[in-house]
Every structure is written in C-alpha cells, then in structure tokens.
Amino acid sequence: MDPEYASYYTKEVAVILICECQTSDEEMQKVVLKVVKQCAATKDVTAQSIKQDILPDFFKSFWVRRMALVRRNYHQVIETTAEPALKAGVFEILERIVNQLKDKIEPYRKMLMETITNVVATLGVSDIHECLEVHLV
C-alpha cells in the first residue's frame, strides 16, 4: 500500500477505534485490540502517527485495572502494547506505564511487568533515558 494511503486510512480507522475503545463489550474490545495491533504493524504507518493518533486513547482505555482482571483480554493487551513499541520506541511505551507499577492491584502490576519484560526483551533498552531507568529500578 502507498505510504500516503496507509497513513490516511490509519487516521480514519483511529477515529472509529477511539469511539469503540470506550465500549464495555468484551468481544468488541478484542476486535479493537486486534485492529490497533494491525494498524501499528502496517508497514507504512509512521511512528509519529502512532504516537499521536493511537497511543493516547489506547492507554486511556485499555490500561486500566479492569483489563488486568479480565483474563481473556489480559494477554491481548500485552501483545497489542508490544506492537506499537516496535515503531514508537521503548521509551514511548514505558514512559506511559512505569508510574503505575506502584498500583495496589496485584494482577495489574503483573500485567505491567509482563509488558515491560516483553517490550524490553524484544527491543532492548537503548532509547530509555536515565530518569526512566531510575524509575524502573
């Protein structure tokens, strides 16, 4: 697909995804997670469009305690979070979740740690700033 079209269609799909992220229907959440993963994996979608169009609402809607308690979506949230990290970078993902590691809910902290482990194992820690490194340690 032409890079121009890929970026355009991803922006158009992102508008619909933002609306559907708010749903409480578990099946729709699975579909949204799958589409977010596919959008992030699209070859010609830029890191900038992922950072601006997808990540803010993705983290607002799916990185909540309730998702850690729903086992069906738990692993899909982790896998979907790793996909945008490939383009947006490790720092962009870890910066958004590192402060939540002190949460009271154990399954949520476990989900956070699995995501951090998955992203760091896949991409390494080369673009993590010293401040973020201190938070992680």
C-alpha positions in Angstrom: 0.0 0.0 0.0 1.1 3.5 -0.7 2.6 5.2 2.4 0.3 8.1 2.0 -2.8 5.9 1.9 -1.7 3.8 4.8 -1.3 6.8 7.0 -4.6 8.3 5.8 -6.6 5.1 6.4 -4.9 4.5 9.8 -6.0 8.0 10.9 -9.5 7.3 9.7 -9.7 4.0 11.5 -8.2 5.6 14.6 -11.2 7.9 14.9 -13.5 4.9 14.9 -11.2 3.0 17.3 -11.3 5.9 19.8 -15.1 5.6 19.9 -15.1 1.9 20.2 -12.4 1.8 22.9 -15.0 3.1 25.4 -17.2 0.1 25.0 -17.7 -2.4 27.8 -18.4 -5.3 25.4 -15.5 -7.8 25.7 -15.8 -9.0 22.1 -15.6 -5.5 20.8 -12.6 -4.8 23.0 -10.9 -7.9 21.4 -11.6 -6.6 17.9 -10.3 -3.1 18.8 -7.1 -4.6 20.3 -6.6 -6.7 17.1 -7.2 -3.7 14.9 -4.8 -1.5 16.9 -2.2 -4.2 16.6 -2.7 -4.4 12.8 -2.6 -0.6 12.4 0.7 -0.4 14.3 2.1 -3.3 12.3 1.2 -1.7 9.0 4.4 -1.1 7.1 3.9 2.5 6.0 2.4 3.9 9.2 4.8 6.3 10.9 5.9 6.4 14.5 4.5 9.9 14.7 1.0 8.9 13.7 1.1 6.0 16.2 2.2 8.4 19.0 -0.5 11.0 18.1 -3.4 9.0 16.9 -3.4 5.7 18.6 -1.4 5.5 21.8 -3.1 8.2 23.9 -6.6 6.7 23.7 -5.2 3.1 23.7 -3.6 3.7 27.1 -6.5 5.6 28.4 -9.0 2.9 27.5 -7.1 -0.4 27.9 -4.5 0.2 30.5 -7.0 0.2 33.4 -7.3 -2.2 36.3 -10.4 -3.9 34.9 -8.4 -5.2 32.0 -6.0 -7.0 34.3 -8.9 -8.8 35.9 -10.4 -9.9 32.6 -8.2 -12.9 31.7 -9.4 -13.1 28.1 -8.1 -9.6 27.3 -5.1 -9.6 29.6 -2.6 -11.2 27.2 -4.0 -9.5 24.2 -3.4 -6.1 25.8 0.2 -7.1 26.5 0.7 -8.3 22.9 -1.0 -5.2 21.4 1.1 -2.9 23.5 4.3 -4.5 22.2 3.4 -3.9 18.6 3.3 0.0 18.7 6.6 -0.2 20.6 8.3 -1.5 17.5 7.7 1.8 15.8 7.1 4.3 18.5 10.0 3.0 20.6 10.5 1.5 24.1 10.6 4.9 25.8 7.2 5.9 24.5 5.6 2.8 25.9 7.4 2.5 29.2 7.0 6.2 30.0 3.3 5.7 30.0 3.2 2.7 32.3 6.2 2.9 34.6 4.4 5.2 37.1 1.6 2.7 37.5 3.9 0.0 38.9 3.1 1.1 42.4 -0.6 0.3 41.9 -2.5 -1.6 44.7 -3.9 -4.3 42.4 -1.5 -7.3 42.0 -2.8 -8.5 38.7 -2.5 -5.0 37.2 1.1 -4.8 38.4 1.8 -8.2 37.0 0.4 -7.1 33.6 2.6 -4.1 33.7 5.7 -6.1 34.5 4.9 -8.7 31.7 4.6 -5.8 29.3 7.8 -4.2 30.3 9.6 -7.5 30.1 8.1 -8.3 26.7 8.9 -4.9 25.2 12.5 -4.7 26.7 13.2 -8.3 25.6 12.1 -7.5 22.1 13.6 -4.1 21.6 16.3 -3.6 24.2 16.8 -0.6 26.4 18.9 1.6 24.1 16.4 4.5 23.9 15.5 4.6 27.6 16.5 7.8 29.4 18.4 7.8 32.7 15.4 9.1 34.6 13.1 6.3 33.3 15.8 3.8 34.1 15.9 5.0 37.7 12.1 4.7 37.9 12.3 1.1 36.6 14.9 0.1 39.1 
